[in-house]
Amino acid sequence: MKIGIIGAGHIGSTLARHFVRIGHEVVISNSRGPDTLAGLVEEIGGGLRAVTVREAAEYGQVVVVAIPYGRHKELPTDALKDKVVIDTCNYYPARDGHDPELDDDSTTSSEKIRAHTDANLVKAFNAIHWQNLRDRGRNKGEAGRLAIPVSGTDTEAKAVVAGLIRDIGFDPVDAGDIGHGGRSHQPGSRLYGAELSAEETNDLIRAGATA
């Protein structure tokens, strides 16, 4: 699979490392330009290439968005339309500036990113600490395998993302659509930052993880 990654911070670079390791064709980008990623590309190897943000969006069959929520309107919307987009973003008012619609919980950050990009958006990887994402992948059935909640409205897009999660050593758990489901693993929810198994995660979702 061709995967484009927009954002080369902890989550973006960790996912690049995983996806290259399991054999995908991966490009990565940031807002400062490909030249600034030369060291990361050399470190990860495996055919990883640094490109521009637009090139990453155009290249990927799946595109990972791993940028601060407050910068989502900089995304190249025409290049992301109808693609499978993995939204790893979280809304932090102190960093992103206040968004009244998110502050009053009338919508979610993922719904706003989907509206901006018109993509088949799936929220994932936003609730796991990047060091756990880096270090705690396990084989299927192995003790200590962590769950990663996934939410989205497009069933096929969710299945693609769930497959990637399994392949890098975690268990995907369907949290629902990006409205109700997304709230269950956004900052402030009981799933955010939790280190839980798939069974424990499912139990929390059924119990109402936003509480």
C-alpha positions in Angstrom: 0.0 0.0 0.0 1.1 3.6 -0.7 0.9 5.6 2.5 1.4 9.4 2.8 2.1 10.9 6.2 1.6 14.6 6.8 3.4 15.6 10.0 6.7 14.2 11.2 6.4 14.6 14.9 6.3 11.7 17.4 3.2 10.1 16.0 3.9 10.7 12.3 7.5 9.5 12.5 6.6 6.4 14.7 3.9 5.4 12.2 6.3 5.9 9.3 8.7 3.5 11.0 6.1 0.9 11.6 4.6 1.0 8.1 8.0 0.8 6.5 8.9 -2.2 8.6 5.8 -4.1 7.5 6.5 -3.4 3.8 4.4 -0.4 2.8 5.6 2.3 0.4 5.8 5.4 2.6 6.4 9.1 2.1 6.5 11.7 4.9 6.2 15.4 5.0 6.1 18.4 7.3 5.5 22.1 7.0 9.2 23.0 6.8 10.0 21.1 3.6 11.6 17.7 2.6 15.2 18.9 3.3 14.5 19.1 7.0 13.6 15.4 7.1 16.8 14.0 5.7 18.0 12.8 9.1 14.7 11.0 9.8 14.7 9.4 6.4 18.2 8.1 6.8 17.5 6.8 10.3 14.3 4.9 9.3 15.5 3.7 5.8 13.5 1.1 4.1 12.7 3.3 1.1 11.1 6.0 3.1 11.1 9.3 1.2 10.6 12.9 2.3 8.2 15.0 0.1 6.1 18.1 0.3 2.7 18.1 2.1 0.8 18.2 -1.2 2.9 15.3 -2.6 2.2 13.2 0.5 -1.5 13.8 0.1 -1.5 13.0 -3.6 0.7 9.9 -3.2 -1.1 8.0 -0.5 -3.8 5.5 -0.9 -4.0 6.1 2.8 -3.0 9.5 4.2 -2.1 10.0 7.9 -2.7 13.5 9.2 -0.5 14.0 12.3 -0.5 17.7 12.7 -1.8 20.1 15.4 -5.6 20.4 15.0 -5.3 24.2 14.8 -3.5 23.8 11.4 -5.9 21.5 9.7 -7.2 24.2 7.4 -3.7 24.2 5.8 -4.3 20.6 4.4 -4.6 20.4 0.6 -8.3 19.5 0.5 -8.5 18.7 -3.2 -5.8 16.1 -2.9 -7.5 14.4 0.1 -11.1 14.3 -1.2 -12.6 10.8 -1.1 -9.3 9.2 0.2 -8.9 7.2 3.4 -7.5 9.7 5.8 -6.3 8.7 9.3 -6.9 11.6 11.7 -4.5 11.4 14.7 -5.2 15.0 15.8 -6.4 16.2 19.1 -7.9 19.6 20.1 -5.9 21.4 22.7 -7.2 25.0 23.2 -4.0 26.3 24.8 -2.1 25.3 21.7 -4.7 25.5 18.9 -6.7 28.5 20.0 -10.3 28.2 21.2 -12.9 26.8 18.8 -16.4 27.6 20.1 -18.0 24.6 18.4 -15.5 22.3 20.1 -15.6 24.1 23.4 -19.4 23.6 23.7 -19.1 20.0 22.3 -21.6 20.7 19.5 -19.2 18.8 17.1 -15.8 17.1 17.2 -12.4 17.9 15.8 -12.6 14.9 13.5 -16.0 16.0 12.1 -14.5 19.4 11.3 -11.5 17.9 9.6 -13.7 15.7 7.6 -15.9 18.6 6.5 -12.7 20.5 5.5 -11.2 17.6 3.5 -14.2 15.7 2.3 -12.2 12.5 3.0 -13.2 9.1 4.2 -11.9 10.0 7.6 -11.0 7.6 10.4 -9.9 8.8 13.8 -7.2 6.6 15.2 -3.8 6.7 17.0 -4.8 9.9 18.8 -5.4 8.3 22.2 -2.2 6.3 22.6 1.0 7.8 24.0 3.6 7.9 21.2 6.1 5.9 23.3 3.6 3.1 23.7 2.9 3.2 20.0 6.6 2.9 19.4 7.5 0.2 21.9 4.4 -1.9 22.8 3.4 -3.6 19.6 2.8 -7.4 20.2 2.0 -10.4 18.2 -1.6 -11.5 18.0 -2.6 -13.3 21.2 0.5 -12.2 23.1 0.0 -10.9 26.6 0.1 -7.1 27.0 -1.2 -6.3 23.5 -2.8 -2.9 23.7 -6.0 -1.7 22.0 -6.3 1.3 19.8 -9.9 2.8 19.4 -11.0 3.6 15.9 -14.0 5.7 14.9 -15.4 6.6 11.5 -18.5 6.6 9.4 -17.1 4.8 6.3 -17.0 1.1 7.0 -14.5 0.2 4.3 -12.1 3.0 5.4 -12.3 1.8 9.0 -11.5 -1.8 7.9 -8.4 -0.5 6.1 -7.2 1.3 9.2 -8.1 -1.6 11.5 -5.9 -3.8 9.3 -2.9 -1.5 9.6 -3.4 -1.4 13.4 -3.3 -5.2 13.6 -0.3 -5.4 11.3 1.8 -3.2 13.6 1.0 -5.1 16.7 -2.2 -3.6 18.3 -5.9 -4.5 18.5 -8.3 -2.1 16.8 -11.6 -1.5 18.6 -14.5 0.0 16.8 -15.7 3.0 18.9 -18.5 4.0 16.4 -18.8 7.0 14.1 -16.6 10.1 14.4 -19.2 12.0 16.3 -20.3 9.8 19.1 -17.4 7.4 18.7 -14.8 10.1 18.4 -15.9 11.6 21.7 -15.1 8.4 23.4 -11.4 8.7 22.8 -10.7 12.4 22.6 -8.8 14.3 25.3 -10.7 14.2 28.6 -12.3 10.8 27.9 -11.6 7.6 29.9 -10.0 6.0 26.9 -7.6 8.9 26.2 -4.1 7.7 27.2 -5.4 4.5 28.7 -3.3 1.3 28.4 -6.0 -1.3 27.9 -6.7 -4.5 26.2 -9.4 -4.9 23.5 -11.8 -6.4 26.0 -11.2 -3.6 28.5 -11.6 -1.0 25.8 -14.9 -2.5 24.5 -16.2 -2.6 28.1 -15.5 1.1 28.5 -17.1 2.0 25.2 -20.2 0.1 26.1 -20.3 1.8 29.5 -19.9 5.3 27.9 -16.2 6.2 27.8 -16.8 9.9 27.5 -18.0 10.1 31.1 
